[in-house]
C-alpha cells in the first residue's frame, strides 16, 4: 500500500499540551483504507498466513513505540557533534545506529537554528515517523492542521503557544508514504554538562514535529 492510513485511522492519541482545537475526523463511515485493512486482516487469518494473536502482537509492538525513541536520538545529537552530522546527513542510518528499526523509510532530520524553524505535516493523510515518535496525535491527522499549517503557519503555531520572531524563516515539510521527517530542535540553554538521559526529558513530541520547543531546564 502506498500509505499506511489504516494504522493512523484506528488509533487516537491525546491533545497537545497547549490545548489547541484540532480533532481527528472520526464521525465518518469507514474509509477505503480502513475497509482494506479489515479485508486484508481477515484474508490473512482465513488462509492461515497469520493468526489473530500474531496480528495483535504486531499491533502491540507498534503501539509500544513512543516519542522517547526520538527524544533519545535528539539528546545524543545535542551531545555528540559527529553523531549530529551523521543524523543530518542520513537520519535513517543514524537512527538504526542507535538500535531503532525504522524499516525502509527514508527519514530526514531538520535542524532548527536561531533563524530557521521547521514544521512537519502530511497534507495528503497522516504520514508520520511513528518508529521514533509513536502513533500520531489526533490533531496531526485533522483536516484543519493539514490544510492550515501550509497556508498560515505562524497563526497555527501561535495557537500551539509558539510565537516566532518576525525574522525567523519558517519552513513547512510535507511528508510522504516513503519519506518522513523529524525536527532536531535547538538545545535549551543552561544544559551544559547534562547527561543524555536528562536531556531527553526536555524533548517533547511537539518539538520534534515543530509545533513546539523543548522544555526549559528547571
N, C-alpha and C positions, 0 to 999 in steps of 0.2 A: 504494500500500500504506500502511496506517495506521502501520506500524512498519518500520524498516529492519533487521529482525532478521538478514537473511542476511549483511550485511557483518560484523556483530558475531560471528556464529557461525562464520564462515570464517576469522577471524584470531585469533591468540593471542599476547598480549604477556606480558612477564615479571612477576615478582612485585614487590610494593612493597619498597623498600629495608629496611623494618622486618622482612621475612621472615614476615609473618603467614600463617595456614594456609589461606587461601582458594584454591580452584582452580576453573577453568571445568568445567562438566559436559560432557565430551567423549566419554563412553563410552556414548552412547545412539544409536539409529537417527536418520536424518535427520528434522529437524523439518518441520512444514508449510512454514515459510518457506524452509528450505533447499531443499526439493523445488520450491517455487515459483520460487526463484531459478534453479535449473538449467533448469527448463522454459521460463522466460521468456528466458533467455540463448540456449538452443537455438532457440527460435522466432524471436528477432530475427536470429540468424545465418541460419537457414533461409530467411527471407523477404528476406534481403539488406538489412535495415534497418541493421544494424551488422555490421562484420567482427570476427572474433576479435581482430585486432590493435587495433581501436578499443576493444573491451571491456577488453582487457589494459591499454591506455594509461590508461583511466579508473580502473582498479583501482590502477595505479601512482601516479596522481595522488592518489588517496585515501590510499594508503599513505605518501605523502610528507608528509602533514600530521603535525605533531608538537607536543608541548607548548611548544616555543619560540614558537609563534604566540601562545598565551595568555600566556606569560611576558612577551612584548613589550607586550601590552595592559596587564597588571598594572603593569609598570615605568613605563609612561607615566602611568598613573593615580596612581602614587605621586609622580611628579614634577610633574604638571600638574593642579592642583585643578579647573580648568574642564573638562578632559577627564574627570576623575573624576566630576564632576557629570553630564556627558553620558552616561557609561558607566552610572551607576546609574539614570539616567532612561530610557535606551534602549540596552541593550548591543548590540543588533543594529546600529543605526546607527553607534554608536561604533566597533564592530569594522570595519564597512565603511569608515569614515573612515580607518582605518589600512591599508586595502587588502586586508582579509581577506574573501573571498567566503563568506558563511555561508548563502546561499540564502534561502528564505522563512522559515527557522526563527526563532521568537520566542525571543530569548536574554535572560536576566535575570541581572544581576550582583548578587551578595550580598556585602555588606561585613562582614567580621569586625572587631569592635571589642574594646575592653578587657573588655566584659561580655557580648558576644554572639558565638557561634560557629556557623557554618553548615556543613552537610554535605549533599552531593548523593547521591541514589540513584535508581534506576529500579526500583520494586518489581515492575513487570509484566515487564520484559525487560532491556534494557540501553541505553536511550536515553541519549545522551551527546553533549556538544558537540565532536564529532570535528573540525569545521573549525578549532577553536582548540587542542584538546588531542590530536589524533591519534586512533588507534584505542584503544578502552577496554581497560584491563588485564584479565587473566583474573579477578582477584578481584572486580572491579566487576560482572562478569556472573554470578558464582556465586550459587546459591540461599542459601548461608549469609549472605553480605553483604546481599543484597537483603531477606532476612527479618529478620535480627537487628538491623541498624542502626536500624530503626524501633522495635524493641521494647526494646533495651538498648544505646542508642548510646554511653553512656560506657564500657561494658565493651568494645565493639567498638573504640572509639578507643584505649583502653588497650592493646589487642592490636596496634595500629599504633604503639605507643610514644608516644601523645599523651594526657597526663593533664591535664584542665582543672580550674581552681579550682572549688570547690563552688558558688560564687556565679554562675558563668557560665551564661547562658541558652543552651541548645543547641537549634538549630532544624534539622529534617530536611526537605529539599525533594525531592519526588517528581517526577522528570522525566516528560515525555510525548512522544509522537511529534512534536508541533509546538511544544513548549515545553521548552527546555533551560536549564540553569543553569551559571554559572561563579562560583566563590568568589573574591572580592577579598581576599586575606589582608592582615593588618596588616603595614606596612613594618617591617623589623627596625631596631632601634636601632643607632646607630653608622654609618649610611649617608648622613649629610648630605654633600652635595657629590658623591655618586657619579653617574656617567653612567647613562643608560638602559640601555646595553649591560651595564654592570657590575651594575646592579640586577637585570636579567633573569636573571643567572646564579644568583641566590639563590632564584628562584621555581621550586618543584618542581611536578610534575604533581599529587602528592598534596595539596599545599597549595591547589591550585585546585579540588580535589574536596572538601576539608575534612577529610580524614583525616590531614592533616599540617600543618606550618607551614613557612614559608620557611627556607632555610639561614641560619645565623648568619654574619655577616661574619667573615672570618678575620683 
